Every structure is written in C-alpha cells, then in structure tokens.
Amino acid sequence: MTRLLIIGPPGAGKGTQAARISDRLGIAAISTGDIFRSNVKNLTPLGVEAKKYIDAGNFVPDEVTNNMVRSRLKEDDVTGGFLLDGYPRTTAQVEELDDILASGNQKLDAVLLLTADDEELVSRLLKRAEIEGRADDNEEVIRHRLELYKQQTADVVARYEERGIVTRVNGLGDIDEVTERVMQALKDHS
C-alpha cells in the first residue's frame, strides 16, 4: 500500500504522523498547506492566483487547489507512493482526486482516520496555543474549528467508507505508540 490519505481533526497529530509514516514507508508526505506555500513562494502561476484569494481572506477555489494537487502528484518523488494530508476536503475534491489517480491507472489504497476525543483535543490545542503564543486560539475558536472539521469531512469519510478503505486509528497517546498503531492498522488493512 503506497497511496494513502490521512484525515483527522485539528490537534490529532496528522502532520507528525504523516512525516513518520512517509519515513517508514519511503513515500512522499504531501501536505496541501506545503503545496500552497511552495507555489506562492515560488510565484508559480497557480501560486499567484491562490495568493489573490489568500490575501483577501477567502478560501482558494477548488479549481486552483485541484490543479496544484494534480501538478504535485506528477512530480518524480511520488512514483513510489504518497501520503496526502489536507486534501481532499470536499466530495467534489474526492471526485477530482479519483480522476487524477485514474489518469495514471491508480487509486487510493487506504484512508487513515485519526480519531480523538474532543475534550482531549481542546486541551491539546489550548496547550499548544499557550506554548506557541497563539492568543487567537481560545477555547471557543478551537471548538468551532472542531465542528467545522466534522461538518466538512463527514461526507468525505463516508465516501471512502463506502469503498471499504477507511482505517480508524486512535490518535491519542504517546507519539511512538500512535505511530505503531498506524503501522499495524495499515498492515492489517492490506
């Protein structure tokens, strides 16, 4: 299994686990946040377009996001597989990813769904906000982000559950323990 997607609520440790999984499996970890930053920094045509929306405080339209992901998935380092983090976020993006992969006779092998208790996540994120000096990350904002996550990803997760490729992994606990749970879940899934 080499074409993976990781989904989870804010504070569940997706970024940390994505880096560890990609190291273990020798595949590229692809974060849409990183794709955006790279395109904007390098002033690519897609980056220039995305920056207009970002600077105005708006969401980057699916068309621009899809094109960035399509372009990233054509790079050499993904021929051996990849782990996507942050995309797809909508059912329209699920369909687009299906099309992108189908053009290369590929499909997703598994979707890792990191799960975590809301109260634990709120506690984690408040602690992180304190450490990193994020004054705008208060409990109300964090709880709102968790609700948005649930609303936005419910349909995406449902689509992949219909295909039988979702693997749920408890994202709470020691980082090493979570990594081992993820690796075991992938082994069991295959």
Secondary structure, 3 states (H helix, E strand, C coil): CCEEEEECCCCCCHHHHHHHHHHHHCCEEEEHHHHHHHHHHCCCHHHHHHHHHHHCCCCCCHHHHHHHHHHHCCCHHHCCCEEEECCCCCHHHHHHHHHHHHCCCCCCCEEEEEECCHHHHHHHHHHHHHHHCCCCCCHHHHHHHHHHHHHHHHHHHHHHHHCCCEEEEECCCCHHHHHHHHHHHHHHHC
